[in-house]
């Protein structure tokens, strides 16, 4: 994602106010759109309202165990969940992961490691949903889930085969290949002539 792409929304469910504010500040500085909740009930309410791209979840919540929050979300959604907890017992980690958490980070934690794990969880969520945020440059707009616009943002047809987007690339926007890399692999480069523009499926 670039500075111009739509920021991912991260729901932070953490009852420790000082840690929650620190997480919100860190996420905002990293380019995310944080939404905060201090209880499981508030977390469920904001989850339904904001439909976040990722949930950062503490297990020791005052009104309900965080494991139940994982169970509730996984009942209907594939949204990535990263657990952030002081519970470091292996059995607890296994239980949370078996319920559907995508990752488990033990407190205390390093900011760089946490952000790296969030990025990995977001990539995993994109693979599952087959969609991704829109990435924009000055003359190019790419929906990594399949839609491409060129020039003055005039939409072209949307193509997607087996969740692998078809990419059209002009010589003036060669960086689209780098923007479009991910689970589908590297995009095959090609040239755009004055009269035609070809589309290729990214290598699987």
SERO-4910 file (N, C-alpha, C, O; in steps of 0.05 Angstrom, whole numbers):
BEGIN
 pado doro    nc1    nc2    nc3   cac1   cac2   cac3    cc1    cc2    cc3    oc1    oc2    oc3
  Unk    A     17    -24      0      0      0      0     17     25      0     39     25     12
  Unk    A      9     45    -14     23     70    -14      9     91      2    -13     87     12
  Unk    A     22    114      4      9    136     20    -17    145      9    -34    156     23
  Unk    A    -21    140    -18    -45    149    -31    -67    128    -31    -90    134    -39
  Unk    A    -61    104    -23    -81     83    -23    -99     86      1    -92     98     21
  Unk    A   -123     73     -1   -142     75     21   -131     60     45   -123     37     43
  Unk    A   -129     73     69   -118     60     92   -136     38    103   -160     40    102
  Unk    A   -123     17    112   -138     -5    124   -148      3    151   -135     17    167
  Unk    A   -173     -5    158   -185      1    184   -178    -22    203   -183    -45    197
  Unk    A   -166    -15    226   -159    -34    246   -175    -29    272   -173     -7    283
  Unk    A   -190    -49    280   -205    -47    305   -188    -56    328   -180    -80    328
  Unk    A   -182    -39    347   -166    -46    370   -185    -50    394   -197    -31    404
  Unk    A   -186    -75    404   -203    -82    427   -184    -87    450   -172   -109    452
  Unk    A   -180    -68    467   -161    -69    490   -171    -52    513   -178    -29    509
  Unk    A   -173    -64    537   -184    -50    560   -164    -32    574   -172    -14    588
  Unk    A   -138    -37    570   -118    -20    582   -116      6    567   -107      7    544
  Unk    A   -125     28    579   -128     53    565   -101     63    554   -100     72    531
  Unk    A    -80     62    571    -54     73    562    -43     57    538    -33     68    519
  Unk    A    -46     30    539    -36     14    517    -54     18    493    -43     19    470
  Unk    A    -80     20    497    -98     24    474    -92     51    459    -91     51    435
  Unk    A    -87     72    474    -80     97    462    -53     96    448    -49    108    427
  Unk    A    -34     81    459     -8     78    447    -11     63    420      2     70    400
  Unk    A    -28     42    420    -32     27    396    -46     44    374    -38     43    351
  Unk    A    -66     59    383    -80     76    364    -61     97    351    -61    101    327
  Unk    A    -44    109    368    -24    128    358     -4    115    339      2    126    318
  Unk    A      5     91    346     24     77    328     11     69    302     24     73    281
  Unk    A    -13     59    302    -27     51    278    -32     75    260    -29     74    236
  Unk    A    -41     97    272    -46    121    256    -20    132    243    -20    140    220
  Unk    A      2    131    258     28    140    247     37    121    224     52    130    206
  Unk    A     29     96    225     37     77    205     19     77    181     23     62    162
  Unk    A     -2     94    181    -19     97    157    -45     82    159    -59     80    139
  Unk    A    -51     71    182    -77     56    185    -98     75    196    -93     97    205
  Unk    A   -123     65    194   -146     80    206   -155     64    231   -171     45    228
  Unk    A   -146     72    255   -153     56    279   -181     63    290   -189     86    289
  Unk    A   -194     43    300   -219     47    315   -216     32    341   -207     10    342
  Unk    A   -222     46    363   -216     34    389   -241     26    405   -262     38    403
  Unk    A   -238      4    420   -259     -6    437   -246    -17    463   -224    -28    462
  Unk    A   -260    -13    486   -248    -21    512   -261    -46    523   -252    -56    543
  Unk    A   -283    -55    511   -297    -79    520   -304    -97    497   -303    -88    474
  Unk    A   -311   -122    503   -320   -140    482   -345   -130    468   -348   -132    444
  Unk    A   -364   -120    485   -390   -111    474   -385    -87    455   -397    -86    433
  Unk    A   -368    -68    463   -363    -45    446   -348    -54    421   -353    -44    399
  Unk    A   -330    -74    424   -316    -84    401   -334    -97    380   -331    -92    356
  Unk    A   -354   -112    390   -373   -124    371   -390   -103    358   -396   -106    334
  Unk    A   -397    -82    372   -413    -61    361   -398    -46    339   -408    -41    317
  Unk    A   -372    -39    345   -356    -25    325   -349    -43    301   -345    -34    279
  Unk    A   -346    -69    307   -341    -88    285   -364    -87    265   -359    -86    241
  Unk    A   -388    -89    275   -411    -88    257   -414    -62    243   -423    -61    220
  Unk    A   -407    -40    256   -410    -13    244   -388     -7    224   -395      2    202
  Unk    A   -363    -11    231   -341     -3    214   -331    -24    194   -318    -18    174
  Unk    A   -338    -50    199   -329    -72    182   -299    -69    177   -290    -66    154
  Unk    A   -283    -72    198   -254    -67    196   -240    -88    179   -250   -110    174
  Unk    A   -216    -80    169   -200    -99    153   -184   -118    171   -176   -139    162
  Unk    A   -181   -111    197   -166   -128    216   -175   -121    244   -182    -98    250
  Unk    A   -174   -141    261   -180   -137    290   -155   -143    306   -143   -165    303
  Unk    A   -148   -124    323   -126   -128    342   -139   -132    369   -151   -113    380
  Unk    A   -136   -156    381   -154   -164    403   -138   -172    428   -120   -189    426
  Unk    A   -145   -160    451   -135   -169    477   -153   -191    487   -178   -189    483
  Unk    A   -143   -211    501   -160   -232    511   -172   -226    538   -193   -235    544
  Unk    A   -158   -210    554   -167   -204    581   -185   -180    583   -178   -159    594
  Unk    A   -209   -183    571   -228   -161    571   -246   -162    596   -251   -184    606
  Unk    A   -257   -139    605   -272   -138    630   -299   -152    629   -308   -162    649
  Unk    A   -312   -152    606   -339   -163    605   -341   -190    592   -362   -204    595
  Unk    A   -321   -199    578   -322   -225    565   -294   -233    556   -277   -216    549
  Unk    A   -288   -259    558   -262   -269    549   -258   -264    519   -277   -268    503
  Unk    A   -234   -255    512   -229   -249    484   -232   -273    465   -237   -270    442
  Unk    A   -229   -297    477   -233   -322    461   -262   -323    450   -266   -332    427
  Unk    A   -281   -313    465   -309   -313    456   -313   -293    434   -330   -297    416
  Unk    A   -297   -271    435   -299   -251    413   -289   -264    387   -301   -260    366
  Unk    A   -267   -279    389   -257   -293    365   -279   -312    354   -284   -313    330
  Unk    A   -291   -327    372   -312   -346    364   -335   -332    350   -346   -341    330
  Unk    A   -343   -309    361   -365   -294    350   -359   -283    322   -375   -286    303
  Unk    A   -335   -271    319   -327   -261    293   -325   -283    272   -334   -280    249
  Unk    A   -313   -305    280   -309   -327    261   -335   -341    254   -335   -357    235
  Unk    A   -356   -335    268   -382   -347    261   -391   -339    233   -405   -354    219
  Unk    A   -385   -314    225   -395   -303    200   -374   -289    183   -380   -281    160
  Unk    A   -350   -285    194   -330   -268    180   -303   -280    178   -295   -297    194
  Unk    A   -288   -272    157   -260   -281    154   -240   -259    160   -216   -262    154
  Unk    A   -249   -237    172   -232   -215    179   -208   -225    195   -211   -239    215
  Unk    A   -183   -217    187   -160   -225    203   -161   -216    232   -169   -193    237
  Unk    A   -153   -233    250   -153   -227    278   -124   -232    289   -114   -254    286
  Unk    A   -113   -212    301    -86   -214    314    -91   -211    344    -99   -190    353
  Unk    A    -84   -232    359    -87   -231    388    -63   -217    400    -40   -222    392
  Unk    A    -68   -199    419    -47   -185    434    -52   -190    463    -71   -178    474
  Unk    A    -37   -208    476    -44   -216    503    -19   -222    520      3   -229    510
  Unk    A    -22   -219    546     -1   -225    565     -1   -255    572     17   -265    585
  Unk    A    -22   -269    563    -23   -298    568     -4   -312    549     -9   -313    525
  Unk    A     17   -323    560     38   -334    543     39   -365    544     58   -376    532
  Unk    A     20   -377    557     20   -406    558     14   -418    530     -3   -407    515
  Unk    A     29   -439    523     25   -450    496     -3   -460    491    -14   -457    469
  Unk    A    -16   -471    512    -43   -481    509    -62   -458    502    -81   -462    486
  Unk    A    -58   -435    513    -75   -412    507    -71   -403    478    -90   -396    464
  Unk    A    -46   -402    469    -40   -395    442    -53   -414    422    -65   -406    402
  Unk    A    -51   -440    428    -62   -460    410    -93   -457    409   -105   -460    388
  Unk    A   -105   -452    433   -134   -449    433   -144   -426    417   -163   -428    401
  Unk    A   -130   -403    420   -137   -379    404   -134   -384    375   -151   -376    359
  Unk    A   -112   -396    366   -107   -401    338   -127   -421    327   -137   -419    305
  Unk    A   -134   -441    343   -154   -461    334   -181   -449    331   -197   -458    314
  Unk    A   -188   -429    347   -214   -416    345   -215   -397    320   -237   -389    312
  Unk    A   -192   -391    309   -193   -375    284   -175   -350    284   -175   -335    265
  Unk    A   -159   -345    305   -141   -323    305   -119   -328    284   -111   -351    280
  Unk    A   -111   -307    271    -90   -309    250    -62   -308    261    -43   -318    249
  Unk    A    -59   -295    284    -33   -292    296    -37   -287    326    -58   -279    335
  Unk    A    -15   -291    341    -16   -287    370     10   -273    378     31   -285    376
  Unk    A      7   -249    388     30   -233    397     30   -231    427     10   -222    439
  Unk    A     52   -238    440     53   -238    469     64   -211    480     83   -201    469
  Unk    A     50   -200    499     60   -176    513     83   -183    532     82   -204    544
  Unk    A    103   -166    534    109   -141    519    118   -148    490    127   -170    485
  Unk    A    115   -129    472    121   -134    444    136   -110    432    135    -88    443
  Unk    A    149   -115    410    163    -93    396    144    -82    375    129    -97    362
  Unk    A    144    -56    371    127    -42    352    132    -52    324    113    -58    309
  Unk    A    157    -54    316    163    -63    289    153    -91    283    142    -96    262
  Unk    A    156   -108    303    147   -136    299    116   -136    297    105   -151    281
  Unk    A    103   -121    314     74   -120    313     64   -110    286     46   -122    275
  Unk    A     75    -89    276     67    -78    250     72    -98    228     56   -100    209
  Unk    A     94   -113    229    100   -133    209     79   -155    210     71   -166    189
  Unk    A     71   -163    234     51   -184    237     23   -174    226      8   -190    215
  Unk    A     18   -149    231     -7   -138    220     -7   -138    190    -27   -145    177
  Unk    A     15   -130    178     17   -131    149     14   -159    138      0   -163    118
  Unk    A     26   -179    151     23   -206    143     -6   -216    145    -16   -229    127
  Unk    A    -19   -208    167    -47   -216    170    -65   -203    150    -84   -216    140
  Unk    A    -60   -178    143    -76   -164    122    -72   -178     95    -91   -181     80
  Unk    A    -47   -186     89    -42   -200     63    -58   -227     63    -69   -235     42
  Unk    A    -58   -240     86    -73   -265     88   -103   -260     83   -116   -276     70
  Unk    A   -113   -238     95   -141   -232     91   -148   -226     62   -170   -233     52
  Unk    A   -130   -213     47   -134   -208     19   -135   -234      3   -152   -236    -15
  Unk    A   -118   -253     10   -118   -279     -4   -145   -293      0   -156   -304    -19
  Unk    A   -156   -292     25   -181   -305     30   -204   -292     17   -221   -306      5
  Unk    A   -206   -265     19   -229   -251      7   -227   -247    -22   -247   -242    -36
  Unk    A   -202   -248    -33   -199   -243    -62   -202   -214    -69   -210   -208    -91
  Unk    A   -197   -196    -50   -200   -168    -55   -178   -153    -41   -165   -164    -23
  Unk    A   -174   -128    -48   -153   -112    -35   -159    -83    -38   -176    -75    -54
  Unk    A   -146    -66    -22   -150    -37    -25   -142    -27    -53   -126    -40    -66
  Unk    A   -153     -5    -60   -146      8    -86   -119     22    -83   -115     37    -63
  Unk    A   -101     19   -102    -76     33   -102    -76     52   -125    -83     45   -148
  Unk    A    -68     77   -120    -70     98   -140    -42    111   -145    -27    115   -126
  Unk    A    -37    118   -170    -15    135   -177    -27    159   -192    -51    162   -194
  Unk    A     -9    176   -203    -20    200   -216    -37    194   -240    -57    209   -245
  Unk    A    -31    172   -255    -47    166   -279    -57    138   -280    -66    128   -300
  Unk    A    -57    125   -257    -65     97   -257    -79     90   -230    -71     99   -209
  Unk    A   -100     74   -232   -114     65   -209   -117     35   -211   -128     25   -230
  Unk    A   -108     20   -190   -109     -9   -191   -124    -19   -167   -117    -13   -144
  Unk    A   -146    -34   -172   -159    -49   -151   -147    -76   -151   -151    -91   -170
  Unk    A   -132    -83   -130   -117   -108   -130   -136   -133   -130   -127   -155   -133
  Unk    A   -161   -128   -125   -181   -150   -128   -190   -154   -156   -203   -174   -161
  Unk    A   -182   -136   -175   -189   -142   -202   -195   -119   -220   -194   -122   -245
  Unk    A   -201    -94   -210   -209    -72   -227   -185    -54   -233   -169    -49   -216
  Unk    A   -184    -44   -258   -163    -26   -266   -174     -2   -280   -192     -4   -296
  Unk    A   -164     21   -274   -171     46   -288   -146     60   -297   -126     59   -284
  Unk    A   -148     72   -321   -125     86   -332   -133    115   -339   -157    121   -340
  Unk    A   -113    132   -343   -118    159   -352   -134    175   -332   -125    179   -309
  Unk    A   -158    184   -340   -175    201   -324   -194    185   -307   -217    192   -303
  Unk    A   -184    162   -296   -199    145   -278   -223    133   -292   -243    127   -279
  Unk    A   -222    128   -318   -244    116   -332   -242     85   -328   -222     73   -335
  Unk    A   -263     74   -316   -262     46   -309   -262     28   -334   -277     33   -353
  Unk    A   -245      8   -333   -246    -13   -353   -261    -37   -342   -270    -36   -319
  Unk    A   -265    -57   -358   -278    -81   -349   -262    -93   -326   -238    -91   -325
  Unk    A   -276   -106   -308   -263   -119   -285   -259   -148   -292   -277   -162   -301
  Unk    A   -234   -157   -289   -228   -185   -295   -216   -198   -270   -200   -186   -256
  Unk    A   -224   -223   -265   -211   -238   -243   -215   -268   -248   -238   -277   -251
  Unk    A   -193   -282   -250   -194   -311   -253   -181   -324   -229   -158   -319   -223
  Unk    A   -197   -340   -215   -186   -354   -191   -173   -335   -172   -152   -340   -161
  Unk    A   -186   -311   -169   -176   -291   -151   -149   -279   -159   -135   -268   -142
  Unk    A   -142   -283   -184   -117   -272   -194   -124   -249   -213   -135   -255   -235
  Unk    A   -118   -224   -207   -127   -202   -223   -112   -201   -250    -89   -209   -251
  Unk    A   -125   -191   -270   -113   -185   -296   -103   -157   -295   -117   -138   -289
  Unk    A    -77   -153   -303    -65   -127   -300    -58   -116   -328    -47   -130   -344
  Unk    A    -66    -91   -332    -58    -77   -356    -37    -56   -349    -42    -41   -330
  Unk    A    -15    -55   -363      7    -38   -355     17    -22   -379     22    -32   -400
  Unk    A     20      4   -375     31     21   -395     60     27   -388     68     24   -365
  Unk    A     75     35   -408    103     41   -404    107     64   -385    127     65   -370
  Unk    A     89     83   -384     91    106   -366     83     99   -337     87    115   -319
  Unk    A     72     75   -333     63     67   -306     75     40   -300     60     22   -290
  Unk    A    100     36   -304    112     10   -300    112      0   -271    114    -23   -266
  Unk    A    108     19   -253    108     11   -225     83     -5   -217     82    -16   -195
  Unk    A     64     -7   -235     40    -23   -229     48    -52   -224     34    -66   -208
  Unk    A     69    -62   -237     77    -90   -233     85    -94   -204     78   -114   -191
  Unk    A    100    -75   -193    108    -77   -165     84    -75   -146     83    -89   -126
  Unk    A     66    -57   -153     42    -53   -136     25    -77   -136     11    -83   -116
  Unk    A     25    -92   -158      7   -115   -161     18   -141   -152      4   -161   -153
  Unk    A     44   -141   -144     55   -166   -135     43   -174   -108     34   -157    -93
  Unk    A     43   -199   -102     31   -209    -78     26   -239    -81     43   -252    -92
  Unk    A      4   -249    -71     -2   -278    -73     -1   -288   -102      6   -311   -106
  Unk    A     -8   -271   -121     -9   -280   -148     18   -281   -162     21   -293   -183
  Unk    A     39   -270   -149     65   -270   -161     71   -245   -178     55   -226   -177
  Unk    A     92   -245   -192    100   -222   -208     84   -219   -233     78   -239   -246
  Unk    A     77   -195   -239     61   -190   -263     80   -190   -287    102   -179   -286
  Unk    A     71   -202   -309     87   -202   -333     85   -174   -346     64   -164   -352
  Unk    A    109   -163   -352    110   -136   -364    104   -138   -394    111   -158   -407
  Unk    A     92   -117   -404     87   -116   -433     85    -87   -441     83    -69   -424
  Unk    A     86    -82   -466     85    -55   -476     56    -48   -486     42    -65   -496
  Unk    A     49    -23   -483     24    -13   -493     29      3   -519     44     23   -518
  Unk    A     17     -5   -541     21      9   -566      2     33   -567    -14     37   -548
  Unk    A      4     49   -588    -13     73   -590    -42     66   -593    -60     82   -586
  Unk    A    -48     42   -603    -76     36   -609    -87     14   -592   -112     11   -590
  Unk    A    -71     -3   -579    -81    -25   -564    -68    -27   -537    -46    -17   -532
  Unk    A    -82    -40   -519    -71    -46   -492    -78    -74   -485   -102    -81   -485
  Unk    A    -58    -91   -480    -63   -119   -474    -64   -124   -444    -52   -109   -428
  Unk    A    -79   -144   -437    -80   -152   -408    -70   -180   -406    -75   -197   -422
  Unk    A    -55   -185   -384    -44   -212   -379    -51   -220   -351    -53   -203   -333
  Unk    A    -54   -246   -347    -59   -255   -320    -32   -257   -306    -12   -267   -317
  Unk    A    -31   -249   -281     -7   -250   -265      2   -279   -262    -15   -297   -260
  Unk    A     28   -284   -261     38   -312   -258     28   -323   -232     28   -310   -212
  Unk    A     20   -348   -232     11   -361   -208     34   -377   -196     30   -390   -175
***
